[in-house]
Amino acid sequence: MNTRDQLIAGGENGKSIIAGDSGRSLFLKRITTRNEFTRMPPEGSRVPPEKITVLKQWIEAGLPWEQGISLGNSSWEPPLKPRLITLPSPIKDRSHPIDRLLDTGLKIRRLPIPPPISDSVFLRRVSLDTIGLLPSPTDLQSFLNDPKEDKRVRIIDKLLAQDVAYADHWLTTWNDLLRNDYTGTGFITKGRNQITTWLYESLRTNKPYDLFVQQLISPTAESAGFIDGIKWRGEVNSSQTREIQFAQNVSQVFLGINMKCASCHDSFIDRWTLSEAYNLAAIYAEQPLELNRCDKPTGKIATPKWMFPEIGDIDPAAPKAERLKQLAVLMTHPDNGRFTRTVVNRIWHRLMGRGIVHPVDAMHTKPWNEDLLDYLAVRFAEDGYDLRKFMRFVMTSQAYQARTVIQQAEPTEGYVYTGPIAKRMTAEQFLDAIWQITGTQPLTPTAQVDRAERLAKPSHDPAQDTKLVKPVPVTAKWIWHDGRGSMKAELRKTFSLKETPHTAIVLATCDNAFTMKVNGKLVATSNDWQAPVRFNIASHLIKGENSIQVAGEMFGGSAGFICQLIINHPDTQRVINTDRTWQVRKADDAWQTALEVHAYGNGPWGRILDGKTVTPGSFDLTGPPVRAALMQNDFLMRSLGRPHRDQVVTTRPSALTTLQAIDLANDEILTNYLSDGAKRIVGQKRTRDELIDWCYVYALSREPTTGERTVLIEVLGDGKDPVAIEDLLWIIFMQPEFQIVR
């Protein structure tokens, strides 16, 4: 109502107020009605009769309104078409476009340019942001020792090229956005379908974002779960039907528009109307869709219609599948700046701690730097809607590589950029980091995804020079001792590594039972030879000499042990099989060459290992350790902020809750991880000081201070007590410095 034009344009089909016709003006009906649901004002005193008379006269007179008079500042409305931005001149040597745009704002406000972070802080930040994992102590030392000036750019490229690790990490964000999960509401009753396999593959192959969205809106069978939403059991209100869910979810995820209010009535918080929400829903509907206002039928039928007809519209007479194709094209239209602004704003928020528009679902809100948002949106489209390329663009700026700002309180609407904001780890990042250090990750993921690694060769275009690692055929032999004496066998294998591997996947079984240690640390037990075990021992291997020790036992009948170890480095692969290179302990404790009992496929066991490498849902021999994003939700992750995903979640809460504080102090799941991890770490046989440094560098990417070391030495004792090591882990993992991406 700030201007005459806005007043006339308001309401359903512009009927809020009709110049010269007070009887048909909804404006007067609302302030005179006795209906408690539609009256205006909703509460308090009514408009006095004498003032209603004046308003009627004003409407009948044609709404005279003196030119230039406004009742207030109009809400900001972003232009639909992206704006082309002319970059300001760089300040000093800061030529990156993001720095040029941000530095100009800082200069105008007379604010300092945030200083850069150290190499160690940078590596931890960029690793957690790209692949969601901590850099290992070896990786950190290698990066710190690299003297080349372009090492930060090269490590960004290296991390973004890790297809599986990238998909493992960003699956969390897109599962939240697309309300996709593995268990929970709708899955038991078949009222909901996963899109996990399609989504994971789309992330792993870096599918262009415009194609990604088109395949969600006009879907295949694999990707239809998003727009199909949830079919709730029993009766639901009109705003929870699948058609309205479609309108709400598509507008929120891809356009940053809140249609939830408009799904019940004309929105009170922005300009979207009930008609617009239902018209968008009607694109998905199989049957004519009647508008319901506050869950009451209105008698009006929605028309399949796009929200921004200036770039095209939907043919209401077309069948549903064709309407969805048309919507997919309109959503990703080059002139739809809301589409590109929304996604770059979401990624900026993930990387920099706060959106350029914030909250990220309020894209009608004026950004704190409109030129920056439009520049990023246009560049993203020009770069082929490449999400990883956009992340690289942000990460290579000095703004991303600057020291984080310490926030005394949650920023308000008056937020002014002074540098990136530190972020709390997600529940998944927190668990992944703990699993990295303790080696306690699950063996098999819940998510049905293909995690076969890709080996990249050096190339000017690595994306064009990658190949999928093929499952390795089983060439191992069944081995045992010479059959005389004990029904037990002690077997061992020693080998040397020039560097710690990326993955080291074991596939093994023994008739009838076995335990395995790697470098003295227990890693597996089994008493069912018909269920071969698969697990990753990369975290237990070291540079230099390594050993595998197996204690096998037979209960009668045949005896034999078989094992195949696949060691993957970034560009090489090595296979270690059970064969004559293994040794067996004799009765006099001397070691001798193991006996090859049978070649694989012979003997009573058949091809027991076949089908254990690439069957859907199994732990692939070429796959890396299981990640938290691939596991179903549990009480600990739920406490730490992982949602049920019954609704779209675009931003998880950042504040620590009482429940989180309690669970971080004594949760049973977390306690078991740390207790088991401490026992594993004992087997790695580090000295006390080596253990302190290793844990600190792995967890925090720095060595402990003198004061910290004094305390930790007192806690750890001689470094051989698992209980003391568990205390050390609690001390490190509970530090805010560990839980924050700073």
HELIX and SHEET records of a PDB file:
HELIX    1   1 ARG A    4  ALA A    9  1                                   6    
HELIX    2   2 GLU A   12  GLY A   14  5                                   3    
HELIX    3   3 SER A   22  ARG A   24  5                                   3    
HELIX    4   4 LEU A   26  THR A   32  1                                   7    
HELIX    5   5 PRO A   49  GLU A   60  1                                  12    
HELIX    6   6 PRO A   97  ILE A  108  1                                  12    
HELIX    7   7 ASP A  119  THR A  130  1                                  12    
HELIX    8   8 PRO A  137  ASN A  145  1                                   9    
HELIX    9   9 LYS A  151  LEU A  160  1                                  10    
HELIX   10  10 ASP A  163  LEU A  177  1                                  15    
HELIX   11  11 THR A  196  ARG A  204  1                                   9    
HELIX   12  12 TYR A  209  ILE A  217  1                                   9    
HELIX   13  13 GLY A  225  ASP A  228  1                                   4    
HELIX   14  14 SER A  238  GLN A  240  5                                   3    
HELIX   15  15 ARG A  242  LEU A  255  1                                  14    
HELIX   16  16 CYS A  261  SER A  263  5                                   3    
HELIX   17  17 LEU A  274  ALA A  282  1                                   9    
HELIX   18  18 PRO A  309  ILE A  311  5                                   3    
HELIX   19  19 LYS A  320  MET A  331  1                                  12    
HELIX   20  20 GLY A  337  MET A  352  1                                  16    
HELIX   21  21 GLU A  370  GLU A  382  1                                  13    
HELIX   22  22 LEU A  387  MET A  395  1                                   9    
HELIX   23  23 ALA A  427  THR A  438  1                                  12    
HELIX   24  24 PRO A  462  GLN A  464  5                                   3    
HELIX   25  25 ALA A  538  HIS A  540  5                                   3    
HELIX   26  26 GLY A  603  TRP A  605  5                                   3    
HELIX   27  27 ALA A  628  LEU A  630  5                                   3    
HELIX   28  28 PHE A  635  SER A  639  1                                   5    
HELIX   29  29 THR A  658  ASN A  666  1                                   9    
HELIX   30  30 GLU A  668  VAL A  682  1                                  15    
HELIX   31  31 ARG A  688  LEU A  700  1                                  13    
HELIX   32  32 THR A  706  LEU A  716  1                                  11    
HELIX   33  33 PRO A  722  PHE A  733  1                                  12    
HELIX   34  34 PRO A  736  GLN A  739  1                                   4    
SHEET    1   A 2 GLU A 290  ARG A 293  0                                        
SHEET    2   A 2 LYS A 296  ILE A 301 -1                                        
SHEET    1   B 2 LYS A 423  ARG A 424  0                                        
SHEET    2   B 2 ILE A 740  VAL A 741 -1                                        
SHEET    1   C 2 ARG A 454  ALA A 456  0                                        
SHEET    2   C 2 THR A 466  LEU A 468 -1                                        
SHEET    1   D 2 LYS A 477  TRP A 480  0                                        
SHEET    2   D 2 LEU A 595  ALA A 599 -1                                        
SHEET    1   E 6 LYS A 521  SER A 526  0                                        
SHEET    2   E 6 ALA A 513  VAL A 518 -1                                        
SHEET    3   E 6 GLY A 544  GLU A 553 -1                                        
SHEET    4   E 6 LYS A 488  LEU A 497 -1                                        
SHEET    5   E 6 GLN A 583  ARG A 585 -1                                        
SHEET    6   E 6 TRP A 591  THR A 593 -1                                        
SHEET    1   F 4 VAL A 533  ASN A 536  0                                        
SHEET    2   F 4 THR A 503  ASP A 511 -1                                        
SHEET    3   F 4 GLY A 560  ASN A 568 -1                                        
SHEET    4   F 4 GLN A 573  ASN A 577 -1                                        
END                                                                             
